[in-house]
């Protein structure tokens, strides 16, 4: 499928997603019809291996789609991006794991919870897992889950791994009563003494047994983390667009003047637009440099990896800053629960709390690298 066709499908869906955003928030999950439409459009397959019906498209197209969808409904954009990245990650796992996931249905979806919780026991042929993992976005719609864990070898070595489990090995508990990203259904996943074979584990490494596409040579930290930030940038852009349309005809009742003619209103719009444009350009630059190196079979240097994460956490901060400017300038009517501006404001600040958006460790890593210090010495 032509990448532009994918983006056109995302754009065509946007008005309907915008209309459903309040219903998704009230239901605390994405509507089934939305999931079905995203599947039908092929959008979930953007980064999926071609061997299993995927499109193996440049990740910049995937991030652009996440921004388009996020601009209409931040919760839908979040679920699309997070779940869609998992199809790419499964492509990094052994062929046997991919066959188990997509062998009979190439449209199945996978949720996740990467924080290394629960108990992991090394056993013959794999691992046994028990515990509770939180914040598994879109889990109601998924039949597989990736959870994080730490396995301790007999010699004391601790390995950080991902474990892939089918729905028969876990339950989803409805706990998602929150202030932002309400529609994402980011519920808890509970596992009770499930066996996970070695081939259904992943150590965040690159490379694929089923594809030679350069997208599978990209670092996990870059693709997954930008997948967290892209829908937030889209949400901020959606709020800005809504604010401009709303404010163009708005009159400040106390003065009888047009809000659009106020210098500080104009400045806030300009600052928000510049923040979002700059963040988007950095994302596309970073991913573009990485994919070019991967196409040439070259290693992606540490400096680029760290800079990519720096740009990503800063992009989330810029999305929050931009939506703050927009919300501040929107007046009291923006407080109404059906107003998309307040929803974007809440959703972006909720998304900024994701572990991938904790900025200080990344800022420290980049600064340490620039000073020629070892990242390990800084705790990274």
C-alpha positions as semicolon CSV with decimal commas, in nm:
position;residue;x (nm);y (nm);z (nm)
1;X;0,000;0,000;0,000
2;X;0,123;0,346;-0,089
3;X;0,217;0,536;0,230
4;X;0,009;0,834;0,125
5;X;-0,292;0,605;0,086
6;X;-0,249;0,501;0,450
7;X;-0,240;0,863;0,561
8;X;-0,543;0,944;0,347
9;X;-0,731;0,665;0,525
10;X;-0,632;0,811;0,861
11;X;-0,747;1,157;0,749
12;X;-1,076;1,016;0,624
13;X;-1,139;0,853;0,962
14;X;-1,060;1,167;1,163
15;X;-1,405;1,336;1,154
16;X;-1,576;1,018;1,275
17;X;-1,316;0,966;1,548
18;X;-1,370;1,324;1,661
19;X;-1,744;1,258;1,690
20;X;-1,681;0,940;1,892
21;X;-1,423;1,090;2,128
22;X;-1,669;1,176;2,406
23;X;-1,834;0,833;2,384
24;X;-1,493;0,665;2,404
25;X;-1,413;0,867;2,713
26;X;-1,745;0,779;2,878
27;X;-1,703;0,409;2,797
28;X;-1,338;0,419;2,913
29;X;-1,238;0,222;2,605
30;X;-1,216;0,265;2,228
31;X;-1,541;0,170;2,049
32;X;-1,539;-0,168;1,878
33;X;-1,633;-0,007;1,547
34;X;-1,325;0,215;1,564
35;X;-1,095;-0,084;1,618
36;X;-1,265;-0,263;1,328
37;X;-1,220;0,040;1,101
38;X;-0,852;0,078;1,192
39;X;-0,802;-0,289;1,109
40;X;-0,994;-0,263;0,782
41;X;-0,786;0,038;0,678
42;X;-0,467;-0,163;0,734
43;X;-0,336;0,094;0,979
44;X;-0,246;-0,154;1,252
45;X;-0,036;-0,343;0,995
46;X;0,184;-0,043;0,913
47;X;0,493;-0,182;1,090
48;X;0,396;-0,552;1,083
49;X;0,624;-0,799;0,897
50;X;0,524;-0,855;0,534
51;X;0,552;-1,230;0,588
52;X;0,241;-1,200;0,803
53;X;0,039;-0,953;0,602
54;X;0,216;-0,640;0,720
55;X;0,319;-0,334;0,519
56;X;0,668;-0,270;0,664
57;X;0,625;0,103;0,603
58;X;0,875;0,371;0,704
59;X;0,807;0,449;1,073
60;X;0,768;0,817;0,985
61;X;0,444;0,724;0,809
62;X;0,327;0,538;1,118
63;X;0,403;0,838;1,342
64;X;0,224;1,071;1,100
65;X;-0,083;0,847;1,112
66;X;-0,068;0,848;1,494
67;X;-0,062;1,228;1,492
68;X;-0,359;1,248;1,254
69;X;-0,565;1,005;1,460
70;X;-0,452;1,168;1,787
71;X;-0,560;1,509;1,662
72;X;-0,916;1,379;1,633
73;X;-0,926;1,160;1,946
74;X;-0,619;1,147;2,171
75;X;-0,725;0,817;2,331
76;X;-0,769;0,651;1,992
77;X;-0,437;0,790;1,872
78;X;-0,267;0,656;2,186
79;X;-0,411;0,304;2,149
80;X;-0,336;0,295;1,778
81;X;0,026;0,398;1,829
82;X;0,102;0,179;2,130
83;X;-0,070;-0,132;1,995
84;X;0,065;-0,073;1,645
85;X;0,424;-0,061;1,773
86;X;0,375;-0,405;1,928
87;X;0,327;-0,555;1,582
88;X;0,673;-0,422;1,501
89;X;0,819;-0,563;1,822
90;X;0,676;-0,910;1,761
91;X;0,856;-0,888;1,426
92;X;1,178;-0,873;1,631
93;X;1,096;-1,199;1,807
94;X;1,178;-1,551;1,680
95;X;0,984;-1,683;1,381
96;X;0,804;-1,937;1,601
97;X;0,657;-1,658;1,814
98;X;0,540;-1,469;1,506
99;X;0,377;-1,783;1,369
100;X;0,191;-1,839;1,695
101;X;0,061;-1,483;1,694
102;X;-0,030;-1,439;1,326
103;X;-0,040;-1,792;1,188
104;X;-0,420;-1,810;1,177
105;X;-0,522;-1,444;1,209
106;X;-0,305;-1,159;1,084
107;X;-0,527;-0,895;1,243
108;X;-0,480;-0,994;1,607
109;X;-0,371;-0,714;1,840
110;X;-0,118;-0,710;2,123
111;X;-0,117;-0,488;2,432
112;X;0,169;-0,440;2,677
113;X;0,294;-0,341;3,020
114;X;0,673;-0,314;3,021
115;X;0,744;-0,225;3,383
116;X;0,927;-0,531;3,526
117;X;0,670;-0,636;3,781
118;X;0,561;-0,977;3,903
119;X;0,765;-1,287;3,970
120;X;0,979;-1,453;3,703
121;X;1,116;-1,803;3,758
122;X;1,359;-1,965;3,515
123;X;1,243;-2,319;3,435
124;X;1,328;-2,583;3,175
125;X;1,256;-2,441;2,830
126;X;1,148;-2,097;2,945
127;X;0,999;-1,909;3,238
128;X;0,707;-1,908;3,479
129;X;0,533;-1,577;3,544
130;X;0,291;-1,456;3,808
131;X;0,182;-1,106;3,903
132;X;-0,007;-0,794;3,806
133;X;0,097;-0,549;3,535
134;X;-0,071;-0,209;3,505
135;X;-0,145;0,045;3,230
136;X;-0,203;-0,206;2,947
137;X;-0,360;0,027;2,690
138;X;-0,622;-0,120;2,459
139;X;-0,607;-0,453;2,643
140;X;-0,981;-0,520;2,601
141;X;-0,929;-0,543;2,226
142;X;-0,615;-0,758;2,235
143;X;-0,563;-1,133;2,242
144;X;-0,192;-1,120;2,331
145;X;0,011;-0,916;2,578
146;X;0,380;-0,828;2,620
147;X;0,485;-0,784;2,984
148;X;0,818;-0,684;3,131
149;X;1,011;-0,881;3,387
150;X;1,352;-0,947;3,539
151;X;1,494;-1,300;3,532
152;X;1,777;-1,384;3,772
153;X;2,024;-1,645;3,640
154;X;2,185;-1,903;3,875
155;X;2,506;-1,696;3,875
156;X;2,315;-1,389;3,995
157;X;2,300;-1,214;3,656
158;X;1,973;-1,026;3,611
159;X;1,824;-1,017;3,260
160;X;1,559;-0,759;3,165
161;X;1,317;-0,929;2,926
162;X;0,979;-0,899;2,759
163;X;0,741;-1,195;2,776
164;X;0,470;-1,260;2,517
165;X;0,154;-1,434;2,646
166;X;-0,176;-1,537;2,481
167;X;-0,510;-1,427;2,630
168;X;-0,563;-1,776;2,771
169;X;-0,269;-1,713;3,008
170;X;-0,389;-1,385;3,160
171;X;-0,698;-1,192;3,262
172;X;-0,777;-0,822;3,222
173;X;-0,915;-0,641;3,527
174;X;-1,112;-0,321;3,477
175;X;-0,943;-0,057;3,694
176;X;-0,927;0,236;3,450
177;X;-1,100;0,524;3,634
178;X;-0,868;0,818;3,561
179;X;-0,845;1,188;3,481
180;X;-0,690;1,166;3,134
181;X;-0,667;0,927;2,839
182;X;-0,988;0,781;2,975
183;X;-1,076;0,615;2,646
184;X;-0,760;0,404;2,630
185;X;-0,886;0,127;2,860
186;X;-0,539;0,092;3,009
187;X;-0,640;-0,180;3,253
188;X;-0,442;-0,427;3,463
189;X;-0,320;-0,762;3,330
190;X;-0,306;-1,046;3,583
191;X;-0,097;-1,360;3,528
192;X;-0,113;-1,668;3,751
193;X;0,171;-1,917;3,711
194;X;0,187;-1,906;3,330
195;X;0,463;-2,081;3,136
196;X;0,636;-1,869;2,869
197;X;0,868;-2,059;2,632
198;X;1,206;-1,907;2,549
199;X;1,100;-1,822;2,192
200;X;0,832;-1,588;2,326
201;X;1,080;-1,360;2,501
202;X;1,260;-1,049;2,378
203;X;1,556;-0,856;2,519
204;X;1,488;-0,527;2,335
205;X;1,734;-0,620;2,058
206;X;1,700;-0,537;1,687
207;X;1,682;-0,771;1,386
208;X;1,419;-1,000;1,238
209;X;1,411;-1,367;1,136
210;X;1,126;-1,307;0,892
211;X;1,217;-0,980;0,721
212;X;1,511;-0,792;0,572
213;X;1,332;-0,458;0,598
214;X;1,548;-0,186;0,755
215;X;1,267;-0,094;0,994
216;X;1,359;-0,399;1,203
217;X;1,714;-0,270;1,245
218;X;1,590;0,037;1,434
219;X;1,640;0,056;1,812
220;X;1,341;-0,030;2,030
221;X;1,388;0,286;2,237
222;X;1,342;0,509;1,933
223;X;1,038;0,345;1,775
224;X;0,842;0,270;2,092
225;X;0,914;0,604;2,259
226;X;0,819;0,813;1,958
227;X;0,505;0,597;1,939
228;X;0,420;0,732;2,284
229;X;0,485;1,094;2,190
230;X;0,339;1,112;1,836
231;X;-0,028;1,090;1,943
232;X;0,035;1,358;2,207
233;X;0,175;1,591;1,942
234;X;-0,132;1,514;1,733
235;X;-0,361;1,587;2,028
236;X;-0,193;1,924;2,083
237;X;-0,225;2,007;1,713
238;X;-0,593;1,911;1,724
239;X;-0,646;2,139;2,023
240;X;-0,465;2,424;1,848
241;X;-0,673;2,382;1,532
242;X;-0,993;2,373;1,738
243;X;-0,882;2,681;1,931
244;X;-0,811;2,879;1,615
245;X;-1,151;2,795;1,468
246;X;-1,322;2,869;1,802
247;X;-1,136;3,194;1,867
248;X;-1,171;3,342;1,519
249;X;-1,536;3,428;1,593
250;X;-1,509;3,470;1,970
251;X;-1,580;3,802;2,143
252;X;-1,454;3,890;2,490
253;X;-1,780;3,976;2,661
254;X;-1,627;4,206;2,924
255;X;-1,478;4,434;2,658
256;X;-1,680;4,360;2,345
257;X;-1,357;4,305;2,152
258;X;-1,257;4,019;1,925
259;X;-1,022;3,776;2,101
260;X;-0,843;3,706;1,772
261;X;-0,733;4,071;1,757
262;X;-0,562;4,060;2,099
263;X;-0,182;4,060;2,066
264;X;-0,133;3,810;2,349
265;X;-0,385;3,569;2,188
266;X;-0,197;3,591;1,861
267;X;0,133;3,534;2,041
268;X;0,004;3,225;2,223
269;X;-0,113;3,070;1,897
270;X;0,218;3,147;1,731
271;X;0,420;3,002;2,018
272;X;0,210;2,684;2,030
273;X;0,237;2,636;1,654
274;X;0,614;2,683;1,662
275;X;0,656;2,436;1,948
276;X;0,460;2,166;1,768
277;X;0,624;2,227;1,432
278;X;0,972;2,210;1,583
279;X;0,895;1,889;1,773
280;X;0,753;1,722;1,463
281;X;1,053;1,822;1,251
282;X;1,295;1,677;1,508
283;X;1,101;1,350;1,517
284;X;1,105;1,315;1,140
285;X;1,475;1,409;1,124
286;X;1,578;1,156;1,387
287;X;1,379;0,870;1,240
288;X;1,492;0,966;0,889
289;X;1,859;0,953;0,985
290;X;1,810;0,617;1,152
291;X;1,623;0,457;0,864
292;X;1,885;0,585;0,616
293;X;2,162;0,423;0,818
294;X;1,964;0,101;0,849
295;X;1,903;0,090;0,472
296;X;2,278;0,120;0,417
297;X;2,344;-0,160;0,665
298;X;2,525;0,075;0,901
299;X;2,514;0,072;1,278
300;X;2,307;0,342;1,444
301;X;2,553;0,527;1,670
302;X;2,495;0,582;2,039
303;X;2,496;0,960;1,999
304;X;2,204;0,944;1,756
305;X;2,013;0,706;1,983
306;X;2,055;0,934;2,283
307;X;1,973;1,247;2,081
308;X;1,660;1,076;1,953
309;X;1,542;1,010;2,307
310;X;1,630;1,367;2,406
311;X;1,419;1,502;2,122
312;X;1,137;1,263;2,209
313;X;1,104;1,361;2,577
314;X;1,139;1,728;2,484
315;X;0,866;1,682;2,221
316;X;0,630;1,558;2,490
317;X;0,715;1,862;2,701
318;X;0,648;2,087;2,401
319;X;0,312;1,920;2,339
320;X;0,217;1,992;2,701
321;X;0,343;2,350;2,675
322;X;0,150;2,411;2,352
323;X;-0,178;2,274;2,487
324;X;-0,133;2,480;2,807
325;X;-0,111;2,797;2,594
326;X;-0,418;2,693;2,397
327;X;-0,622;2,600;2,704
328;X;-0,529;2,923;2,885
329;X;-0,644;3,126;2,586
330;X;-0,971;2,940;2,531
331;X;-1,187;3,089;2,804
332;X;-1,426;2,931;3,051
333;X;-1,635;2,749;2,792
334;X;-1,340;2,523;2,724
335;X;-1,414;2,361;3,063
336;X;-1,723;2,183;2,933
337;X;-1,670;1,807;2,918
338;X;-1,765;1,786;2,551
339;X;-1,512;2,051;2,453
340;X;-1,219;1,879;2,274
341;X;-0,969;2,139;2,399
342;X;-1,006;2,041;2,766
343;X;-0,997;1,674;2,668
344;X;-0,668;1,722;2,482
345;X;-0,531;1,919;2,778
346;X;-0,611;1,636;3,020
347;X;-0,501;1,361;2,781
348;X;-0,165;1,517;2,699
349;X;-0,079;1,571;3,063
350;X;-0,187;1,214;3,139
351;X;0,032;1,079;2,855
352;X;0,326;1,285;2,975
353;X;0,334;1,066;3,289
354;X;0,428;0,755;3,090
355;X;0,769;0,620;3,186
356;X;0,903;0,692;2,835
357;X;0,833;1,060;2,899
358;X;1,029;1,095;3,224
359;X;1,271;1,357;3,098
360;X;1,541;1,396;3,362
361;X;1,726;1,063;3,308
362;X;1,738;1,130;2,934
363;X;1,853;1,488;2,980
364;X;2,126;1,365;3,215
365;X;2,234;1,096;2,968
366;X;2,263;1,345;2,684
367;X;2,456;1,593;2,898
368;X;2,690;1,321;3,026
369;X;2,755;1,205;2,671
370;X;2,838;1,559;2,557
371;X;3,083;1,594;2,845
372;X;3,251;1,272;2,739
373;X;3,138;1,081;3,047
374;X;3,032;0,718;3,052
375;X;2,654;0,679;3,051
376;X;2,696;0,383;3,284
377;X;2,853;0,615;3,541
378;X;2,536;0,823;3,526
379;X;2,315;0,522;3,594
380;X;2,208;0,451;3,234
